[in-house]
Amino acid sequence: MPKMKSNSGALKRFKRRASGGFKRGNANKSHILTKMTTKRKRQLRNGEAVSAADTAAVRKMIPYS
């Protein structure tokens, strides 16, 4: 039986955490940043955990991580 393919887009967007969950980056920080406050840009730097409702879908897209 061949191995399943991982979703390439998901591999680039999510990383496995030691606890078994996944972490993700924040949106809205790629361009047109001049109108955004420094505080807002600073807070978007840090990633967040993927919600519990979405973790199963991410796990299915990245089966061998």
Helices and strands as residue ranges (DSSP letters): H 8-13, E 14-16, E 22-24, H 38-45, E 48-49, H 52-61
